[in-house]
Amino acid sequence: MKVIRYPGKADWPTILRRPSIDLKQIETDVRAIVETVRREGDAALRRYTRAFDGVEISDLKVTGQEFAAAERRISPNLAAAIRLAHGNITRFHIAQREPVRMIETSNGVTCWRRSVPIERVGLYIPSGTAPLFSTVLMLGIPAVLAGCREIAVFTPPQTDGSAADATLFAARICGISTLYKVGGAQAVAAMAYGTESIRRVDKIFGPVNNYVTCAKQLVSSTVAIDMPAGPSEVAVLADRSCDPVFVAADILSQAEHGPDSQAILVSDSLEVIEKTVSEIGQRIASLPRRKIAETAISNSIAILVEDLTAGIDLINEYAPEHLILAVKDADEFADKVVNAGSVFLGNYSCESLGDYAAGTNHTLPTAGFARAFSGVSLDSFFKKITFQKVNADGIKSIGPAVELMAEAEGLEAHRRAVSVRLEAIHGI
C-alpha cells in the first residue's frame, strides 16, 4: 500500500485517480449481446447462459416449488440473520415516506407533489464467486415499500442451474415471487427490451461488474437505471484515537470485493498509517480471497496530511462510495462531509454493518459520482408528479404577471391562454 506524505492540493487529482476502466474495450462484445437478446429473446438468453455460466436452462423463471425448497434448506441461523437485517432495513426505509403537502403559493393557487411508484422494476443481484443475497434486501425492500406493481429479480444461475437458496429466501421474505435465473449483460438486455417470457421494466437497479455496467449504460437511453457504477471503494479518515486493527480490517473488507476495488486511508498520524499498513500485511495472508485483496491493496493508498481538516477536504475531493470516520470527533467531521455515498461514524461503525444489517442501503454511487448522485433509497422507486389547482381568484392574482412574462418571451399563445380566462372572468 503506497504511502504519500503531505501532498499539495494541486496533486490531489492525480493521487486520487481511481484504477482506470476502459469500458470501450468490452463495449463491442456487450453491444452484440444486447442486440442479440433484443432480436432473439429467450433463445439468446439460454444460449448465453450456456456459454457464460456453463448451464442449460429450460425454465428461466424460478418456480414456487424452488422457492419452497430453498426455504427448507436454508440454515435457521442464516434465516434469522436475514430476517434481522430485513427488519432494520425496513424500519430505516419506511421512515423515508413523505406526506403530500398542499402549498398555497398565491391566493387561489394551490400546488402539491405526489410520489407515484415506478410500475415495473428489475433488480440485478450479482452472483460471481458468491451470491450477494443481501442486495435482494437492499433493493427489494424499498421496491415493495414504494408499491411498485411488478418487481422482477435477475441473478445468474449456479452450476447446477438453480438460484442460490439465500437469494430465493431473501426475495420471499421481501414479498417478491418473480425471479429469473439470468445474469450478465444478457439480463440487462432482457430487462430493457423484454423477451417472450420476460416483461420489459421501467428502471434497472443493482451493483454490477464491468460487463453489466457497460450494458446498463448502453440501454440507458431506453430504460432508466439507478446510477452510474464502478468498482467498490472506501475512504477512512483516522486519527490517533482509532484502533489500527479495526482500520486494517475495514480496508481488507473492501479489498476483497474485487481486484479493481480501492481503499484510501487518510490520517494526520504517520504512526497510525504505519501500524495500519503493518496490520494489513499480517492479516491479508489468511483471507480466502487473498489474491483479489492483494491486487486491490496495490491500487490503494495511504495519505499523511497536516491535519484532519485537510483530510476531510481531500476526502470530499475523492467523493468515496463509503467513508469511515475513525476519529475522536466523528460527529463534528460528519457535518463537514459533502461528497460520500454512506458515512460510518466512530470505531465500531464498520462498513460491513451497513453492507448487511444496519438499515441503510448498500447500493451506492462509486467512481466519484457521489458528488452528484445519492445511494438507493425509497425515493429511487418513485417518480414525483406535481399538481396545481387554480381558481378564479388565483388566475386573477398571478395571471397578469404571466401575461407580461409570456409577452416578453414572445410566446403569444401562452399569453392568450391566460387572457381569455381573465376576459371571461371580467365579462369582457
N, C-alpha and C positions, 0 to 999 in steps of 0.2 A: 504494500500500500504506500504510494508515493506521499511524502510529507513536503508541504510547501510552507515556507515561513514568511509571514508578513507581506503578502502580495499587495501591490498597489491597485487602486480601483481600475486603472487603465488595463491591468492584466486580468481582471475578473472574467470578462467574456471568454478569454482564451482558456483559462484554467478550469472554468465551469462548463466547458463544452462537453456535451454528452457523447458517448460512443456513437459513431455515425451509423446510420441505417439507410442504405440506398434502396428504397422500395422499387425504383425503376428497374433494378436488376431482376426482380421477380415479377414485375408488372405484366410482362408478356405472357408468362405462364398462367398467372392468376386471371388475366383478361380472357384467356382461352377457356379456362374452367368456367368462368361466369357466363360467357356467351354460350357455351355448350349446354349448360344446365338450362339456360333461358330457352334454347331451341328444343332440347330433347327431354327435359323434365326428369321424371323418376328414373328412367333408364340411365341417364347420365349420373344421377346420384348413386345408383347401385354400382355402376362401373367405376366411379371414382372411389367409392368406399372399398371396393375390392382392390383397387390399385394402391391406395394410400394407407388403408387400415388393415389390409390383408384379410378382409372378412366378406363373406357372401351374406347379403341382407335381402330377405324376401319381403318381410313386413317392416317398413321404415318406422311406423308408429308403434310405440310401446303399448301393449295390451293391458287390460285391467288385471289379468292373471299375473303378468310380470310385476306390476306394482305390488300386488298382494304377496307374491313370493319374496320380493325384496324386503318387505316389511317383516316377514317371518325370519329372514336370515340375518338381518342387521343385529348387532350385539345390543343388549339392553343398555349398557353404559354409553355407547355411542349415540343411541337413540335419545337417551336422557340429555346428553350434551347438546345435541341438535335442537331438542325442544327448549332447553335453557336459552340457547342463542336466539331461537325463533321468538321467544318471549321478549327478550331485551331489544332486539331489532324492531319488533312490532311496536313496543312502547315508545321508542325514540321516533319512529316514522309516523305513527298515528298523531303524535303531537304537532306534526307539521301541517295538519289540515288548517285551512284558512276559512273563516266565515265570510259570507258575502256581505259587503258593507255598501250601503246606499249613500252616495255623496251628492248633496245639492250644491252644485258649483255656482249656480246663479238662481235667482228667484224663478221657479218654474222649470228648472233644468236639473234633472237627476241622472247621475251616471253610476254604473257599478260594473264589477268584473266577476265573472263566474268561472270556476275551474271545471273543465269538462274532460273526462278521461279519454285518452287515446284509445280508439276502439280495438285495434289489433296490434299486439307487440310480440316480438321474437326475442327470446333470451338465449344468448350463446354461453354455454358452460364448457370451458376448456377441460380436456382430459388427456394430457400428454403423458408424463411419467406417472401422474396420479390424477384422479378425477377431482376437480375443485368444487365439491358439492356445496361448500359454504357460499359460493356465488349464487346458487339457486335461492338461498335465503335472502341475499343482498338485493337481488333483482325481483324475485318472486313476491316477497312481502310487500314492497311498495306498489307493485303492479296490481296485486289483489286489493290492497287498501284503497288505491285510486279508483278501483271499479272498472278496470279495463275489461271489455266484453270478451275478448279472446286473447289468451296468453299461451304461447307455444314455446316450449323449451327444446333446444337443439344441443346435442352433445355427441362426440364421436363414440362409436361402439367400442367395447373391449374386444380382446382377441377371440372370445367365444361368441361374439355377435350380440351380447347383451349390453344394456346400460348399467352403470355401476349402481349397486344396491343403495349406497348412501345418497346418490343423486336422486334416485327414484323416491326414497323415503323423504328427503327434504322437499321435493316437489309436492308430494302428497300432503305433508303437514301444512304446506302453504295453501293447499286447496287447488293445486294445478294438476290436471289429468291429461294434458296433451303434451307428449314428449316424443321427439323424433331422434332416432339413432343415426344422426347425420352430423358430420363435423367439417372443419376446414372451410376453404373458400367456397366449396360447393354448397355448404349450409347457408352461407350468406346469400348466395345467388338464389337459393330456394326461398328464403325469406323475402328477398326483394321482388322476385318476379312470380313466385308461385309455381307449382307443378300440378300434375294430375291429383296428387294426394295431399298437397300442402297449399294452404291459402297464403297469399302474399300478406305481409304485415305492413303496418304504417310506420313502425320505428323499430330499429335493431339495437339491442343492448348487449354489453358483455366485454370483459377483458379478453384480449386475443393475442396470438402470435403475429409475426410479421406478415405471413401469407393472408391471414384473416383480416388483419388491419388493412392491407392493400385492397382486399375485396370490399371491405366496408367503404373505403374511400371511393372505389370505382362505382359503387351503386348509390352513393350518397346524393346524386342528382335525381334519383328515382324514389328513394325512401330515406326517411330521417335516420340518423344514427345518434347514439348517446353523446359521444365526444371523440375527438382525435385521441389515439392511443399509441403508446410506445412501451419500451421495456420499463419494468417497475423500478422504483428508486426510493431512497430515504436520505434525509439530511439529519444530522444530530448536532445540536448546539450543546456543548458540555463545558462545565467549569469544574473547579476543584471539589465541589460538593457531590459530584457524580460518583458512581461506582464503575470503574473501567471494565469490570467483568460484565456488568449489565450492558454497557455501551457496546462492547465487543459482541455480546450475544445478539443485540439488536441488529448490528451491521451484518452479522453472519445470517440472521434470519432473512434479511433482504437479499443477500448474495446468493442464497440457494434457490431463489426464484428462477434464475436463468443466467446464462453466461454473459448476456448483454445488460444485466441489471447493474445498478451503480449505487454506491454509498458515498456520502460526503460527510466527513467529521470536521466540525469547526470548533475550535477551543482557544481560550486565552492562556492555556497552560500547556507547555511542552511536555511536562510530566504526565498529564492526562493522556496526551496523544501517544507518547511512548509506551505507557502501560497498556493502553487500549490496543495498539498495534501488536504488542507482545502477546496479549491475550488472544487476539485473532489468530496469530501464528500457532499458538499452542492448541487452540480448540478446533481449528479447521480440519485437522488431520482425522478427527473422529467422526466427521459428518458423513452420512451415507451419500450425500450429493457433493462430495468433496471437489471433484473435478469442475463441476459447474460453479461452485462457490469460489474456487481459486481463480477462475477466469474473471468472474465478476469483481473480485477484490483487485485484480490487476487493472481494472477500469476505474477503481475508486481512489479517492484522495483524502488526506488529512491536511487541514489548513490551520496554521497558527496565526491568530490575529492579535492586534494590540489590546483590544477589549471586546466585551460581549456586544456592545453597541455596533461596532464594526462587523461583528459576527452575524448579527441579525440582519444587517443591511446586505451583507454578502449572500445570506440565505434567501432573502427576498429577491435578489437578483437571479438566483438559481431557480426559484419557484418550484420546490420539490413536491412530489406526489405525497409523501409522508414526511412529517417533521417531528422530531422528538426534542423536547426542551428539557434536557437533563441538567438543569441549572437551579441554583438556590431560589431565585426569584422568578420561577416559571410563569406565574400569573402575570407578572409585570411584563415579561417579554412576550407573552401570548398576545397582549394588546398591541404589540408592535409588528405582528405578523400580518402582511398584506397579500403575500403570494404563497399559497400552500394548499394542497388538497385536503389534508386532515392533519391535525396537530395533537400531539401526545405530551401532556404536561407532567413533569416530575419523574423521579427514578423508578417508580413502579408502573408507569403507564407505557408498557412496551407495545410496539406496533402490532404484535401478534394478537393482542386483545381486541383491537379494532378490526383486524382481519377476520375475526371469528364471532365474537360474542359480546363486545361492549355495548353495541347497539347502533353505532354509526355505520355508514356504508363504506365498503372497501373498494367500490368501483369509482376510481378517482382519476383526475387528469394527470397525465405524465408529460415528459419531454418539454417542460416549461409552459404547458397550456394552462397551468394553474394561475397564470397571470390574467386569464380571461374566462376560464371555464370552472364550473363547480363540479363536485362529485355527484353521483347519482343520489337523488332524493325523491320524496313523494312528488315534488313538482315535475320531475323528469317524465312522469307518466301522465301529466295533464297538459292540455293546451288551455290558454287563458283567453276567454272571449269577453269583450267589453260590450256594454249596453248603454244606451242613452234614451231617456224619455223626456220629451219637451212638450209643455202645454202652451196655450196661447200667451200666458204671461211670460213664459220662458222665451218664446221667439221674439216677443216684443223687447225683452231685456237684452238679448245678445244679437238679434237679427241685424240691426243697423250696423254694428261693428263688423259682422260677417259680410254684409253688402260692400262696405268700404274695402275690406281686405281682398275680396274676390275681384272687385273692380281694379284694384292696384296690381293684381297679378294677371289681369287681362282675361279672366275666366268669367265671361258674361253669363253663361248658362248657370254657373254657380250662383251668381248674384241674383238672377231672376228666380231661382228656386226658392230663395228667401223672400224676394219682393212680392211674388204672387200671394204668399201666405199673409204677409203684412197688409197687403191691399185688401185681402178677403176679411181680415180682422177689422180693419178700419172702414170697411164698406165702400172702398174706392172702386 
